[in-house]
Amino acid sequence: MRKIFCLLFIYSAIAVSAQEKKFFEKGEVELQHPVEKVNLRFENNLPFVKVDINGKIYSFLFDTGAPTVISQAIYKELNLKKKYKKAIRDSDQKEQQQILTELPEMKVDRLVFRNVGAIVLDLNSAELGCLKVDGIIGANQMAKLFWKVNYSENSLEASNDLSLFDIRDYEVVIPFEAKPQKTPMVSATLMSRAVKFTFDTGFSGRLETSGDRLDPEKLKHYVKTFGTRTTGAFGTAKPAPGYIFRADSMKIGNTLFQNERMSTGKMDLAGNEFFKDFIFVIDWKSNKIYMKRIGTSLPTLSSFGFSYRFADGKTSITFVFEEENFPLKIGDSIISINGISLENLDQDKACHYFINRIEKDQKSIDVRINRDGKILDFKLNKKEYLN
């Protein structure tokens, strides 16, 4: 099952207002070498780096779709001062009041960042806690350097000199506008309509466009869906109708992409399932992204047609394909998959199955569910969609 159905859209597009722009431009960075190689772990379609704060090692997400974030635990351990408190919005348009602070020093391998503005968030809620993330290296922090990213080799490099990254054969060139927290916003033409994608390395999916921009009558290859498969910083999105489809054409920068697999959602996002087909360099000085293709993902989709999440000891169906006679429904409680119990799970077990899905790499599965007190058994075969 492709990760588009594994509820791994974790930290997408945390947004701040223009009023915070100066706050997120603060800070400086020190390099030991002209090009610094940074540890990178690309796992579950998300990039992680190790961070040293006061001699203690933490795991941070490398996320262009968000400003820098630290956990509440780090904020308390370092006894940091609150600069002020503001409403912060996540990828599902949910808002919460959060503390903004300044981190005196953070080391990312040999890179030393000082006085970086950061948001303080609870990173242990629901599925977020399963990734054991202590913070986010955000766009405001990244924008101080040029970055070269290659997920296929777990390679991340940083420099303050773009010429040290040879980009002459990077055929895709994408201009962008930067949000107040420096997140890149990429203009595109999708099926004759203007779209502005968030270039979001905190988004584990491929390409997503807001449903109100889509004309279903123009879709040729698509699947209708219902439910939710996204988790933002402040919780899970509300169920909604949608589509997964193949876009005949999409122009971004100087390149026309054809037959790209996309889905609908609340925001326009480009994420890691798309990026991992490329080596890419992000240049905040000229506001351009340079991309060199190293792979081509198929536009087809292999799926059992549903997704589920874990909450309060229950495992519930939260997303389904709206196919005729599809047996599972939103709200069904999963008892087991292939005989493995998913009932009454503690947090550790829920996290294990959240990350290591039972159905992964299977061609058929047996699902037992509880629907309004009735126990029902179904055998599902994985199918190919968008052919």
matplotlib code that plots the C-alpha trace (Angstrom):
import matplotlib.pyplot as plt

x = [0.0, 1.5, 2.2, -0.6, -2.9, -0.8, -1.9, 1.6, 0.9, 2.3, 3.8, 2.6, 2.5, 2.4, 1.8, 2.6, 1.5, 3.4, 3.6, 6.0, 8.3, 11.0, 11.0, 11.6, 14.4, 16.5, 19.5, 22.8, 24.7, 28.4, 30.0, 33.3, 33.7, 32.6, 30.1, 28.8, 27.5, 24.5, 23.2, 19.9, 17.5, 14.7, 12.0, 8.3, 8.6, 9.9, 13.4, 15.0, 18.3, 20.1, 20.4, 22.7, 21.4, 23.6, 25.3, 22.0, 21.0, 17.5, 15.6, 14.3, 12.2, 13.7, 10.6, 10.4, 6.6, 7.0, 9.0, 11.5, 9.8, 10.9, 9.1, 7.6, 10.1, 13.1, 11.5, 11.3, 14.6, 16.5, 14.3, 13.8, 11.9, 8.6, 8.9, 5.2, 2.2, 0.3, -2.3, -0.6, -2.4, -1.6, -2.2, -5.8, -6.5, -6.8, -5.5, -4.0, -2.2, 1.5, 4.6, 7.3, 10.8, 14.4, 16.8, 20.3, 22.3, 21.6, 24.2, 23.4, 26.5, 29.1, 26.6, 26.0, 22.8, 22.4, 19.4, 16.9, 13.2, 11.1, 7.5, 6.9, 4.6, 3.3, 4.9, 3.6, -0.1, -1.8, 0.2, 2.8, 4.3, 4.9, 7.7, 9.5, 10.3, 11.7, 11.4, 11.6, 14.4, 12.1, 12.3, 13.3, 16.4, 17.2, 16.9, 20.2, 22.0, 21.8, 20.7, 21.2, 18.9, 19.0, 16.6, 17.7, 21.2, 20.2, 22.3, 21.9, 24.4, 24.5, 26.7, 26.7, 28.0, 25.6, 28.5, 29.8, 26.7, 27.1, 23.6, 24.3, 22.5, 19.5, 16.9, 14.0, 14.1, 11.2, 10.9, 9.2, 7.8, 8.6, 6.0, 6.8, 8.5, 10.4, 8.4, 8.6, 5.4, 5.5, 3.2, 1.9, -0.7, -2.8, -5.3, -5.5, -5.9, -3.5, -2.3, 0.3, 1.9, 3.6, 7.0, 6.8, 9.4, 7.2, 4.4, 4.9, 2.5, 3.0, 0.8, -2.4, -4.7, -7.6, -10.9, -12.6, -10.0, -10.9, -13.5, -14.5, -15.9, -12.4, -11.0, -10.4, -8.7, -9.8, -11.2, -13.8, -13.0, -14.4, -12.9, -9.6, -6.1, -4.2, -2.8, -1.6, 0.2, -3.1, -4.9, -6.8, -8.8, -12.6, -13.9, -14.7, -15.4, -12.5, -10.6, -7.4, -6.7, -4.2, -3.5, -2.9, -0.7, 0.9, 3.4, 5.8, 8.6, 10.2, 8.9, 5.6, 4.8, 2.3, 0.2, 1.0, -0.9, -2.6, -5.3, -7.6, -7.3, -7.6, -4.3, -2.1, 1.0, 3.9, 5.7, 8.3, 6.8, 7.2, 10.6, 12.3, 12.3, 14.8, 18.0, 17.1, 18.8, 16.9, 18.2, 16.6, 18.9, 17.4, 14.2, 14.6, 14.5, 16.7, 15.8, 17.6, 15.5, 16.9, 13.7, 10.2, 7.3, 4.4, 1.2, -0.9, -1.9, -1.9, -4.2, -6.7, -9.0, -9.0, -7.0, -7.3, -5.9, -5.4, -7.0, -8.1, -7.2, -9.3, -8.4, -11.0, -11.6, -11.1, -10.8, -12.3, -12.6, -16.2, -16.5, -19.7, -20.0, -16.9, -17.4, -15.7, -17.3, -16.1, -16.3, -15.9, -13.7, -11.0, -10.7, -7.8, -5.9, -4.6, -5.3, -3.2, -5.3, -5.7, -8.0, -7.1, -3.6, -1.3, 0.6, 3.7, 1.7, -0.4, 2.8, 4.4, 1.4, 1.1, 4.6, 4.8, 1.4, 0.3, -1.0, 2.2, 3.6, 0.6, -1.5, -4.6, -5.7, -8.4, -10.1, -12.4, -14.4, -17.0, -19.9, -22.6, -22.0, -21.9, -18.7, -18.0, -15.2, -14.0, -11.2, -9.7, -7.4, -5.1, -6.1, -4.5, -6.1, -5.6, -4.6]
y = [0.0, 3.3, 5.7, 8.1, 5.9, 5.4, 8.6, 10.0, 13.6, 14.7, 18.2, 19.8, 23.6, 25.2, 28.8, 32.1, 35.6, 38.5, 40.1, 37.3, 37.8, 39.8, 37.3, 34.4, 36.3, 36.3, 34.2, 33.3, 30.2, 29.2, 26.6, 24.8, 23.8, 25.3, 22.4, 20.7, 17.2, 16.6, 13.3, 12.5, 9.6, 9.3, 7.1, 6.7, 9.4, 12.0, 13.4, 13.5, 14.9, 14.7, 17.9, 18.7, 21.2, 21.6, 18.3, 16.3, 14.7, 15.1, 14.0, 16.9, 16.8, 18.7, 20.5, 23.4, 23.6, 24.9, 27.3, 26.0, 24.2, 22.8, 20.5, 21.6, 19.4, 21.2, 24.5, 23.5, 21.8, 24.9, 27.2, 29.4, 32.7, 33.4, 36.1, 36.3, 34.1, 33.9, 31.8, 29.3, 27.4, 23.9, 22.0, 21.3, 25.0, 24.4, 27.2, 27.1, 29.7, 28.8, 30.2, 31.7, 31.6, 32.0, 29.1, 30.3, 27.6, 24.4, 22.2, 20.1, 18.1, 20.9, 23.6, 25.9, 27.9, 30.7, 32.8, 31.1, 31.9, 28.9, 27.8, 25.6, 22.7, 19.5, 16.8, 13.8, 14.0, 11.1, 9.7, 12.6, 11.0, 7.7, 9.4, 10.5, 13.9, 16.6, 19.5, 20.8, 22.4, 24.9, 27.1, 30.2, 28.3, 26.7, 30.0, 31.1, 28.5, 26.7, 23.0, 20.0, 17.0, 13.5, 11.2, 8.1, 8.3, 9.8, 12.8, 16.3, 19.1, 22.8, 25.7, 29.4, 29.3, 28.0, 27.5, 24.6, 22.7, 22.0, 22.5, 22.8, 19.5, 20.3, 20.5, 21.6, 25.2, 26.4, 30.0, 30.4, 33.1, 32.8, 32.9, 35.0, 31.9, 31.4, 28.4, 28.2, 28.7, 27.4, 28.7, 26.0, 25.5, 22.4, 21.4, 25.0, 26.4, 28.4, 26.7, 27.7, 24.6, 24.6, 23.0, 20.9, 18.3, 17.8, 16.3, 12.6, 12.4, 13.3, 16.1, 17.5, 20.2, 21.8, 20.3, 23.6, 24.1, 20.9, 20.3, 16.6, 16.6, 17.1, 14.0, 10.9, 8.6, 8.9, 7.3, 9.0, 8.9, 9.8, 10.3, 11.7, 10.5, 13.6, 14.5, 18.0, 19.5, 20.0, 16.8, 14.9, 16.6, 16.2, 13.6, 15.0, 13.7, 13.8, 12.3, 10.6, 11.2, 11.4, 14.9, 15.0, 18.0, 20.2, 22.9, 24.0, 26.4, 25.5, 21.9, 20.3, 17.2, 14.7, 11.9, 12.9, 11.2, 13.6, 13.8, 16.5, 18.0, 21.3, 22.7, 22.7, 20.7, 19.1, 16.5, 13.8, 11.1, 13.5, 14.9, 11.6, 11.2, 14.1, 15.5, 19.1, 22.3, 25.0, 28.6, 31.2, 33.9, 33.8, 32.1, 29.1, 25.3, 23.3, 19.6, 16.8, 13.7, 10.4, 8.3, 8.1, 6.9, 5.2, 7.2, 4.1, 3.3, 0.0, -0.1, -2.1, 1.0, 2.1, 3.6, 3.6, 5.4, 4.6, 6.6, 5.8, 2.1, 1.7, 1.2, 2.8, 3.1, 6.8, 6.7, 4.6, 4.4, 5.1, 2.0, 0.0, -2.8, -1.8, -3.6, -1.3, 1.9, 5.0, 4.3, 0.6, -0.6, -3.0, -6.1, -7.7, -7.8, -11.2, -12.5, -9.8, -8.1, -4.3, -4.0, -2.4, -1.4, 0.5, 3.5, 1.4, -1.2, 1.4, 3.2, 0.0, -0.8, 2.9, 2.8, -0.9, -1.5, -5.2, -4.9, -3.5, -5.7, -8.0, -8.9, -9.9, -9.4, -10.8, -8.0, -8.5, -5.5, -4.5, -2.5, -1.4, -4.5, -6.9, -8.9, -9.0, -10.7, -9.6, -10.7, -7.8, -8.0, -5.3, -3.6, -1.4, 2.0, 4.9, 2.6]
z = [0.0, -1.0, 1.9, 0.6, 2.6, 5.7, 7.6, 7.5, 6.5, 9.8, 10.0, 6.8, 6.4, 9.8, 9.0, 10.7, 9.8, 8.2, 11.7, 12.7, 9.6, 11.5, 14.3, 11.9, 10.1, 13.3, 13.9, 12.2, 11.2, 11.3, 9.0, 9.6, 5.9, 2.6, 2.2, 5.3, 5.0, 7.4, 8.7, 7.1, 7.8, 5.2, 6.7, 6.2, 3.4, 5.9, 6.4, 9.9, 11.2, 14.5, 16.5, 19.4, 22.0, 25.1, 24.5, 24.2, 20.9, 19.6, 16.4, 14.3, 11.1, 8.1, 7.1, 4.5, 5.2, 8.7, 10.8, 13.3, 16.2, 19.5, 21.8, 25.1, 26.8, 25.3, 26.1, 29.8, 30.0, 28.7, 30.8, 27.7, 27.8, 26.1, 23.5, 22.9, 22.2, 18.9, 17.1, 14.8, 12.0, 10.8, 7.5, 8.3, 9.1, 12.8, 15.1, 18.6, 20.7, 20.9, 22.6, 20.4, 21.8, 20.7, 20.8, 21.8, 20.0, 18.0, 16.3, 13.2, 12.7, 12.1, 11.4, 14.4, 14.5, 17.0, 18.2, 15.9, 16.4, 17.2, 18.0, 21.0, 20.3, 21.9, 19.7, 21.6, 20.7, 18.8, 15.9, 16.1, 19.2, 17.3, 15.2, 18.4, 17.0, 19.3, 16.9, 13.3, 11.4, 9.7, 6.5, 8.5, 9.6, 6.3, 4.4, 5.8, 3.5, 0.2, 0.6, -1.6, -0.9, -2.2, -0.4, -2.3, -0.7, 2.6, 1.6, 2.8, 2.2, 3.1, 1.9, 1.8, -1.8, -4.5, -7.0, -4.8, -5.9, -9.6, -10.9, -14.6, -15.5, -13.1, -15.9, -13.7, -12.5, -10.3, -9.0, -5.7, -3.4, 0.3, 3.1, 6.2, 7.7, 4.4, 3.2, -0.6, -2.5, -6.1, -8.9, -11.2, -13.9, -13.3, -15.9, -17.2, -13.6, -11.6, -8.4, -5.8, -4.2, -0.8, -1.4, 1.7, 2.9, 6.0, 3.7, 3.1, 0.2, -3.5, -4.9, -3.3, -4.5, -2.7, -3.8, -4.7, -7.5, -9.2, -11.9, -11.6, -15.1, -16.5, -14.8, -16.9, -14.5, -10.9, -7.7, -5.5, -1.8, 1.5, 4.9, 6.2, 5.8, 7.1, 10.5, 11.1, 14.1, 16.0, 15.2, 12.4, 9.7, 9.4, 7.0, 3.5, -0.1, -2.4, -5.4, -6.3, -9.9, -12.7, -14.0, -17.8, -17.5, -14.8, -15.5, -12.7, -13.5, -16.8, -16.9, -18.1, -16.1, -17.5, -16.0, -12.4, -9.6, -7.3, -4.6, -3.2, 0.2, 2.0, 0.7, -2.4, -1.4, -3.1, -1.0, -0.6, -2.7, -5.6, -4.4, -4.0, -7.8, -7.9, -6.4, -5.5, -4.4, -2.6, -3.2, -0.9, -2.2, -5.7, -4.7, -7.0, -6.7, -9.0, -9.6, -11.4, -12.1, -10.8, -11.0, -12.3, -10.1, -11.9, -12.0, -11.1, -7.6, -5.7, -2.7, -0.6, -0.8, 2.8, 5.6, 9.4, 12.5, 16.1, 18.9, 22.5, 22.2, 19.1, 15.5, 13.2, 9.5, 8.6, 4.8, 2.0, -1.8, -2.8, -5.0, -5.6, -3.0, -1.1, 2.2, 4.7, 6.1, 7.9, 11.6, 11.4, 14.3, 13.2, 15.4, 13.5, 10.1, 9.1, 12.6, 14.3, 17.0, 16.7, 19.7, 23.1, 22.0, 24.4, 22.9, 22.1, 20.2, 18.4, 17.3, 16.1, 13.8, 12.8, 11.4, 10.5, 8.8, 8.8, 5.2, 3.8, 0.9, 1.1, -1.9, 0.1, 3.6, 6.0, 8.0, 11.0, 12.0, 14.6, 13.1, 15.5, 17.6, 14.7, 14.0, 10.2, 8.2, 4.8, 2.5, 0.5, -2.6, -3.5, -6.7, -9.3, -9.9, -12.3, -15.1]

ax = plt.figure().add_subplot(projection="3d")
ax.plot(x, y, z, "-o")
ax.set_aspect("equal")
plt.show()
